[in-house]
Amino acid sequence: MVGAGAVAARHVRALLAMDGVEVAAVADPALERAKELAAEAGAAAYPDHMELLAAERLDAVYICVPPFAHGAPELAVIDAGLPMFVEKPVAIDQETATAIATRLAGRPLVTCTGYHWRWLDIFDRAADLLGDRPARLVQCSWLDKVPPPPWWLRRDRSGGQTIEQTTHVLDTARGLAGDVVEVHAFAARAASTPTPSGSVGEAAPSAADVHDVTVASLRFASGAVGTVASTCLLPRLQLAGVQVIADGLSLELSETELLVEVDGRRDAWTADADARPRPDRDFVAAVRGGENRIRVPWPEAYRTHLLACAITRSADEGRPLPVFPDGRGGEGG
């Protein structure tokens, strides 16, 4: 386990609940935190991923680090020839992610990412409904508060809300409607900024520079069009979801519920369970040589990341931008 924060701890507990799975080691620059999580798993603790990789014989590696820490761990794990599970976002920017994509290209490594919405049973139901009624309009929303980590308000640490947070609904939209090929975004920052506790200070901290409101228009390869709206100005999560309109069909998908109106009839379904442990189970099964049922391997997550980066860059530059500027569909390498 590279990283010892709350997300890493959640994965450790999911892994320890599986028969025959051992968490061998935890690495984190905050060594005391690594030791605490390692003690929970009966594992060794290291101050960085290189020491961990040099000392341990491993079957796979989890990379659960803040956005700014991605890059070096992935490259080292790829060079070691090990399967890897990478938490979202896969990088802080496009350049880091493309370097990983280039190194990974052509290597038959098992990879998985933490875009767990695609493992929801209600995601499957939504996808089935769209099977014979293709999406025409897609509306994505993430209307929320500032998360607790102190680095989140700095773009050089989090990448901004679109890259770090809204990416979940962007990935879900891609899963339901296919790739986005062009974006045109606008963003702004208020004079005051919410603190992680949700209160609003008199003035934004000098280092805080994330946009607190962002909107973008999306053009999908299929011909569908869409929007995405994000904010971190609220005291709590108000809305995070994707609405899709097709011929005679409207569906609204969140992490917990699917609302569907089709041909004048309205129905609702609740997710059967928390989907977050499901990527862990599919990843472990694939590492063991079983059927690969991983829904979002790293290259697929990379395409979502390119979309988030294009939205962020379009807002900065004030112009429409292609999502895959290399003209090769963003494959990298």
C-alpha positions as CSV (number, residue, x, y, z in Angstrom):
1,M,0.0,0.0,0.0
2,V,1.6,3.3,-1.2
3,G,-0.1,5.9,0.9
4,A,-1.6,5.6,4.4
5,G,-4.5,8.1,4.4
6,A,-8.2,7.4,4.9
7,V,-8.7,6.0,1.4
8,A,-5.7,3.6,1.8
9,A,-7.1,2.5,5.1
10,R,-10.5,1.7,3.5
11,H,-8.8,-0.5,0.9
12,V,-6.7,-2.2,3.6
13,R,-9.8,-3.2,5.4
14,A,-11.5,-4.4,2.2
15,L,-8.4,-6.5,1.4
16,L,-8.1,-8.0,4.9
17,A,-11.8,-9.2,4.6
18,M,-10.8,-11.4,1.7
19,D,-9.7,-15.0,2.2
20,G,-6.0,-15.5,1.4
21,V,-5.1,-11.8,1.0
22,E,-2.2,-10.4,3.0
23,V,-1.3,-6.7,3.2
24,A,2.5,-7.0,3.3
25,A,3.6,-3.4,3.6
26,V,2.6,0.2,3.8
27,A,4.7,3.2,2.6
28,D,4.1,6.9,3.4
29,P,6.4,9.9,3.9
30,A,4.5,10.4,7.2
31,L,6.2,7.3,8.6
32,E,4.2,7.3,11.9
33,R,1.0,7.2,9.9
34,A,2.4,4.3,7.8
35,K,3.2,2.5,11.0
36,E,-0.3,2.9,12.3
37,L,-1.9,1.5,9.2
38,A,0.7,-1.2,8.9
39,A,0.0,-2.3,12.5
40,E,-3.7,-2.7,11.7
41,A,-2.7,-5.2,9.0
42,G,0.3,-6.8,10.6
43,A,2.5,-5.3,7.9
44,A,5.9,-3.7,7.5
45,A,6.1,0.1,7.3
46,Y,8.4,2.2,5.0
47,P,9.0,5.9,4.4
48,D,8.7,5.7,0.6
49,H,7.6,3.4,-2.2
50,M,11.1,2.7,-3.5
51,E,12.2,1.2,-0.1
52,L,9.0,-0.9,-0.1
53,L,9.5,-2.2,-3.6
54,A,13.2,-3.0,-2.9
55,A,12.4,-4.9,0.3
56,E,9.2,-6.8,-0.4
57,R,8.2,-9.6,-2.7
58,L,4.8,-8.5,-3.8
59,D,1.9,-9.7,-6.0
60,A,0.4,-6.2,-6.5
61,V,0.6,-2.6,-5.3
62,Y,-2.1,-0.1,-4.4
63,I,-1.3,3.6,-5.0
64,C,-3.5,5.7,-2.8
65,V,-1.8,9.1,-2.7
66,P,-2.8,12.7,-3.0
67,P,-3.1,14.0,-6.6
68,F,0.3,15.8,-6.5
69,A,2.1,12.5,-5.4
70,H,1.1,10.5,-8.5
71,G,3.7,9.7,-11.1
72,A,6.8,8.3,-9.5
73,P,5.0,5.5,-7.7
74,E,3.2,4.3,-10.9
75,L,6.4,4.4,-13.0
76,A,8.3,2.4,-10.4
77,V,5.5,-0.2,-10.1
78,I,5.3,-0.5,-13.9
79,D,9.1,-1.0,-14.1
80,A,8.8,-3.7,-11.4
81,G,6.2,-5.5,-13.6
82,L,3.6,-5.5,-10.9
83,P,-0.2,-5.1,-11.2
84,M,-1.4,-1.9,-9.7
85,F,-4.6,-0.4,-8.3
86,V,-4.6,3.4,-8.5
87,E,-7.0,5.7,-6.7
88,K,-8.5,8.6,-8.6
89,P,-7.5,11.1,-9.8
90,V,-4.7,9.2,-11.6
91,A,-2.5,12.4,-11.7
92,I,-2.5,16.1,-11.0
93,D,-2.1,17.1,-14.6
94,Q,-2.1,15.7,-18.2
95,E,1.7,15.6,-18.5
96,T,2.2,13.3,-15.5
97,A,-0.7,11.0,-16.6
98,T,0.7,10.8,-20.2
99,A,4.1,9.8,-18.9
100,I,2.5,6.9,-17.0
101,A,0.4,6.0,-20.1
102,T,3.5,5.9,-22.2
103,R,5.4,3.7,-19.8
104,L,2.4,1.4,-19.4
105,A,1.6,1.1,-23.1
106,G,2.1,-2.5,-24.5
107,R,2.7,-4.0,-21.1
108,P,0.2,-6.8,-20.1
109,L,-0.2,-5.6,-16.5
110,V,-3.4,-5.9,-14.6
111,T,-4.6,-2.4,-13.6
112,C,-7.6,-1.1,-11.8
113,T,-8.8,2.4,-10.6
114,G,-11.1,3.6,-8.0
115,Y,-14.0,4.9,-10.2
116,H,-16.4,2.7,-8.2
117,W,-19.6,4.2,-9.6
118,R,-19.3,2.0,-12.7
119,W,-19.6,-1.0,-10.3
120,L,-23.0,0.1,-9.1
121,D,-25.9,-2.2,-10.0
122,I,-27.9,0.9,-10.8
123,F,-25.2,2.0,-13.3
124,D,-25.8,-1.4,-15.0
125,R,-29.5,-0.8,-15.2
126,A,-29.0,2.7,-16.6
127,A,-26.6,1.4,-19.2
128,D,-29.1,-1.3,-20.2
129,L,-31.8,1.3,-20.6
130,L,-29.6,3.3,-22.9
131,G,-28.7,0.2,-25.0
132,D,-31.4,0.8,-27.6
133,R,-31.9,4.5,-26.9
134,P,-28.6,6.3,-27.2
135,A,-27.8,9.3,-25.1
136,R,-28.6,12.7,-26.7
137,L,-28.1,15.1,-23.7
138,V,-25.9,14.5,-20.7
139,Q,-25.9,16.8,-17.6
140,C,-23.2,16.2,-14.9
141,S,-23.3,17.9,-11.5
142,W,-21.0,18.0,-8.5
143,L,-22.3,20.6,-6.0
144,D,-20.4,20.2,-2.7
145,K,-18.3,21.7,0.1
146,V,-14.5,22.0,0.4
147,P,-13.1,18.6,1.4
148,P,-11.0,18.3,4.6
149,P,-7.4,17.9,3.2
150,P,-5.6,21.2,3.6
151,W,-3.9,20.7,0.2
152,W,-7.3,20.6,-1.6
153,L,-7.6,24.4,-2.1
154,R,-4.3,24.6,-4.0
155,R,-4.2,23.7,-7.7
156,D,-0.6,22.6,-7.5
157,R,-1.7,20.0,-4.9
158,S,-5.2,18.9,-6.0
159,G,-5.4,20.0,-9.6
160,G,-8.7,21.7,-8.8
161,Q,-12.3,20.4,-8.2
162,T,-12.8,19.1,-11.7
163,I,-9.7,16.9,-11.6
164,E,-10.0,15.8,-8.0
165,Q,-13.7,15.6,-7.3
166,T,-16.0,16.1,-10.4
167,T,-14.0,13.4,-12.1
168,H,-16.3,10.7,-10.6
169,V,-19.3,12.0,-12.6
170,L,-17.2,12.6,-15.7
171,D,-16.2,9.0,-15.7
172,T,-19.8,7.9,-15.1
173,A,-20.9,10.0,-18.1
174,R,-18.3,8.5,-20.3
175,G,-19.4,5.0,-19.2
176,L,-23.0,5.8,-20.2
177,A,-22.5,8.0,-23.3
178,G,-19.0,7.3,-24.6
179,D,-16.0,9.6,-25.1
180,V,-16.2,13.4,-25.0
181,V,-14.1,14.9,-27.9
182,E,-14.4,18.7,-27.3
183,V,-15.1,21.0,-24.3
184,H,-15.6,24.7,-23.7
185,A,-15.4,25.7,-20.1
186,F,-15.7,28.8,-17.9
187,A,-14.7,29.1,-14.3
188,A,-14.4,31.7,-11.6
189,R,-13.1,32.2,-8.1
190,A,-14.9,34.2,-5.3
191,A,-13.1,36.8,-3.2
192,S,-13.8,34.6,-0.1
193,T,-13.3,30.9,0.0
194,P,-14.9,28.2,2.1
195,T,-12.7,26.5,4.7
196,P,-12.6,22.7,4.9
197,S,-15.0,22.9,7.9
198,G,-17.5,24.6,5.6
199,S,-17.3,28.1,7.1
200,V,-16.4,31.1,4.9
201,G,-13.4,33.1,5.9
202,E,-13.0,36.8,5.5
203,A,-10.5,36.4,2.7
204,A,-9.1,33.4,0.8
205,P,-5.8,32.0,2.0
206,S,-3.0,33.3,-0.2
207,A,-2.2,29.8,-1.4
208,A,-5.8,28.9,-2.2
209,D,-6.4,29.2,-5.9
210,V,-8.9,26.6,-7.1
211,H,-11.9,27.7,-9.0
212,D,-15.0,27.4,-6.8
213,V,-17.5,27.4,-9.7
214,T,-17.0,25.8,-13.1
215,V,-19.3,25.0,-16.0
216,A,-18.5,23.4,-19.3
217,S,-20.2,22.3,-22.5
218,L,-19.4,18.9,-23.8
219,R,-19.5,17.4,-27.3
220,F,-19.5,13.6,-27.4
221,A,-18.1,11.4,-30.2
222,S,-21.5,9.9,-30.6
223,G,-23.1,13.3,-31.4
224,A,-24.6,13.8,-28.0
225,V,-24.0,17.1,-26.2
226,G,-23.8,17.8,-22.5
227,T,-22.8,20.0,-19.6
228,V,-20.9,19.7,-16.4
229,A,-21.3,22.1,-13.4
230,S,-19.2,22.1,-10.3
231,T,-18.9,24.1,-7.1
232,C,-17.3,23.8,-3.7
233,L,-19.1,26.8,-2.1
234,L,-21.8,24.9,-0.2
235,P,-21.8,23.7,3.4
236,R,-22.5,20.1,2.4
237,L,-22.8,17.8,-0.6
238,Q,-26.1,18.9,-2.3
239,L,-25.9,17.0,-5.6
240,A,-23.5,14.7,-7.3
241,G,-24.9,12.8,-10.3
242,V,-25.5,12.4,-14.0
243,Q,-28.7,13.0,-15.9
244,V,-29.1,11.5,-19.4
245,I,-31.8,12.3,-21.9
246,A,-32.6,9.9,-24.8
247,D,-35.5,9.5,-27.1
248,G,-38.5,9.1,-24.7
249,L,-36.2,8.4,-21.8
250,S,-34.8,10.4,-18.8
251,L,-32.6,8.9,-16.2
252,E,-30.9,10.5,-13.2
253,L,-28.1,8.5,-11.6
254,S,-26.3,9.2,-8.3
255,E,-24.1,7.0,-6.1
256,T,-27.2,5.7,-4.3
257,E,-30.2,6.0,-6.5
258,L,-31.5,5.8,-10.1
259,L,-34.6,7.7,-11.2
260,V,-36.1,6.8,-14.6
261,E,-38.9,8.2,-16.6
262,V,-39.6,6.3,-19.8
263,D,-42.6,6.6,-22.1
264,G,-44.5,8.4,-19.4
265,R,-43.8,6.0,-16.5
266,R,-41.5,6.9,-13.6
267,D,-39.6,4.4,-11.5
268,A,-36.8,4.6,-8.9
269,W,-34.2,2.1,-7.7
270,T,-31.8,2.2,-4.8
271,A,-28.3,0.8,-5.1
272,D,-28.1,-2.7,-3.7
273,A,-24.9,-1.9,-1.7
274,D,-21.9,0.3,-1.3
275,A,-19.9,-0.3,-4.5
276,R,-16.5,0.7,-3.2
277,P,-15.3,-2.8,-2.2
278,R,-16.2,-4.2,-5.7
279,P,-13.2,-2.9,-7.6
280,D,-11.0,-4.4,-4.9
281,R,-12.6,-7.9,-5.3
282,D,-12.3,-7.7,-9.1
283,F,-8.7,-6.5,-9.0
284,V,-7.7,-9.3,-6.6
285,A,-9.5,-11.9,-8.7
286,A,-7.7,-10.7,-11.9
287,V,-4.3,-10.7,-10.1
288,R,-5.0,-14.3,-9.1
289,G,-5.4,-15.2,-12.7
290,G,-9.2,-15.4,-12.7
291,E,-11.6,-13.8,-15.1
292,N,-10.8,-10.1,-15.6
293,R,-14.0,-8.2,-14.7
294,I,-12.3,-4.9,-14.0
295,R,-14.6,-2.1,-15.3
296,V,-12.1,0.8,-15.2
297,P,-8.5,-0.3,-15.8
298,W,-5.9,2.5,-15.8
299,P,-6.0,3.3,-19.5
300,E,-9.7,3.8,-19.3
301,A,-9.3,6.1,-16.2
302,Y,-6.7,8.0,-18.2
303,R,-9.3,8.9,-20.8
304,T,-11.5,10.3,-18.0
305,H,-8.5,12.2,-16.7
306,L,-7.8,13.7,-20.1
307,L,-11.4,15.0,-20.1
308,A,-11.0,16.6,-16.7
309,C,-7.7,18.2,-17.7
310,A,-9.3,19.6,-21.0
311,I,-12.1,21.2,-19.0
312,T,-9.6,22.8,-16.6
313,R,-7.4,24.0,-19.4
314,S,-10.3,25.3,-21.4
315,A,-11.5,27.4,-18.4
316,D,-8.0,28.8,-18.0
317,E,-7.5,29.6,-21.7
318,G,-11.1,30.8,-22.4
319,R,-11.5,28.8,-25.6
320,P,-12.9,25.4,-26.8
321,L,-10.4,22.6,-26.7
322,P,-10.2,19.0,-28.0
323,V,-10.0,16.4,-25.3
324,F,-7.5,14.3,-27.3
325,P,-5.2,16.9,-28.9
326,D,-2.8,14.3,-30.3
327,G,-5.5,13.1,-32.6
328,R,-5.0,9.5,-31.5
329,G,-7.8,9.3,-29.0
330,G,-5.6,10.0,-26.0
331,E,-3.9,6.6,-26.0
332,G,-0.5,7.9,-25.1
333,G,2.8,6.3,-26.0
